[in-house]
Each structure stands twice: as C-alpha cells, then as structure tokens.
Amino acid sequence: MTYVILCLGFLAVAGVIGLWALAVHRRSRKGSDFSWQAVLAAAVVLLLLTAVFDNVIIGVGLVDYSDEQISGVRIGVAPIEDFSYSIAAVIMLPALWVLLGRVQSRRSTHAQ
C-alpha cells in the first residue's frame, strides 16, 4: 500500500464525517458559535507547522520515506502526503465539535 492510498482513505473518512456535520449544522440552524474564519486560521497554522516540523524531522534523519511508496511531490523534503493528515484534522475536529455538541445538547435537553 502506498502512502497516497493510505492518505486518500483518511481524507475520505474525514470528508464523509465533515459532510455529515455540515448537514447537521445547516439543519439545526444553531451555528452562531461556529466560525469558518477560525477553521481557516487553524488550517493555515497547522499546515505551516506541518511544513516546518516535517522538514526538520525528515531533514535530520528521524523519518524517511521510500521513494517507491510516495508520489514524489515534496514541499522541501517533506512528501505532500504528510499534509493530508493536517487537512484531515482540520476537517475532523470542527466536524466532531458540531456532532458531539449536538449529542451534548440532546443530553442536556433530556435531563431537564
């Protein structure tokens, strides 16, 4: 299995959960505490940190990738596939915030 296929699996799962959360968010109309600007800012910061620290750990030899297992596209010395985990995190965390917030809201409603 190549890293590209592995990353596509992670992104597919994140995408499905993200779309589910988006549908729940739009249906509930309780989106006043959700900020797309905050998600975008987090994405930029996380991708920058990934670029810096992946290049450091690969550059000093802590981690290495087989050229046969990656796409060959790199940012510095970091393979582009490494950035998929950051993208998945940026999709999943807000999605889980929306979905778990809805569960918590239901529990609070039933407890009263």
C-alpha positions in Angstrom: 0.0 0.0 0.0 1.4 3.4 -0.9 1.2 6.5 1.2 -1.1 8.1 -1.3 -3.7 5.3 -0.9 -3.4 5.5 2.9 -3.9 9.3 2.8 -6.9 9.1 0.5 -8.5 6.7 3.0 -8.0 9.1 5.8 -9.3 12.0 3.7 -12.3 10.1 2.6 -13.3 9.2 6.1 -12.8 12.9 7.2 -14.8 14.1 4.2 -17.8 11.9 4.9 -17.8 12.9 8.6 -17.3 16.6 7.6 -20.2 16.5 5.2 -22.4 14.8 7.8 -21.5 17.5 10.3 -22.2 20.2 7.7 -25.6 18.8 7.1 -26.4 18.6 10.8 -25.1 22.2 11.3 -27.2 23.6 8.5 -30.3 21.7 9.6 -30.0 22.8 13.2 -29.5 26.5 12.4 -27.6 26.7 15.7 -24.4 27.9 14.1 -23.7 31.1 16.0 -20.8 29.6 17.9 -19.1 28.1 14.8 -16.6 30.2 12.9 -15.4 29.3 9.5 -12.7 32.0 9.9 -11.3 30.2 12.9 -11.3 26.9 10.9 -9.4 28.6 8.1 -6.9 30.2 10.5 -6.3 26.8 12.2 -5.8 25.2 8.8 -3.2 27.8 7.8 -1.3 27.4 11.1 -1.5 23.6 11.1 -0.2 23.4 7.5 2.6 25.8 8.3 3.6 23.8 11.3 3.5 20.6 9.3 5.7 22.1 6.7 8.3 23.3 9.2 8.4 20.3 11.5 8.1 17.6 8.8 11.0 19.2 7.0 13.0 19.2 10.3 12.4 15.6 11.3 13.0 14.3 7.8 16.0 16.6 7.3 17.7 15.4 10.4 17.0 11.8 9.5 14.5 10.8 12.2 12.0 9.8 9.5 12.5 8.7 5.9 10.1 7.6 3.1 10.7 5.0 0.4 10.6 6.8 -2.9 8.5 3.9 -4.3 5.8 4.5 -1.7 5.2 8.2 -2.2 4.0 10.4 -5.1 7.3 12.2 -5.4 5.8 15.6 -4.9 7.6 17.3 -2.0 7.5 20.6 -0.1 11.1 20.9 0.9 12.0 17.4 1.8 8.5 16.5 3.1 6.3 14.5 0.9 3.0 16.1 0.0 1.2 13.1 1.6 2.2 14.2 5.0 0.0 17.3 4.7 -3.1 15.1 4.2 -3.1 14.3 8.0 -3.3 18.0 8.8 -6.1 18.5 6.3 -8.0 15.6 7.8 -7.5 17.1 11.3 -8.9 20.4 10.1 -11.9 18.7 8.7 -12.5 16.3 11.6 -12.1 18.5 14.6 -14.8 21.0 13.7 -17.0 18.2 12.4 -16.7 16.4 15.7 -17.3 19.7 17.6 -20.6 20.1 15.7 -21.6 16.4 16.0 -20.7 15.9 19.7 -22.1 19.3 20.6 -25.4 18.1 19.2 -25.2 15.0 21.4 -24.4 17.1 24.4 -27.3 19.4 23.6 -29.7 16.5 23.4 -28.5 15.1 26.8 -29.0 18.5 28.4 -32.5 18.7 27.0 -33.5 15.3 28.1 -32.0 15.8 31.6 -34.3 18.8 32.3 
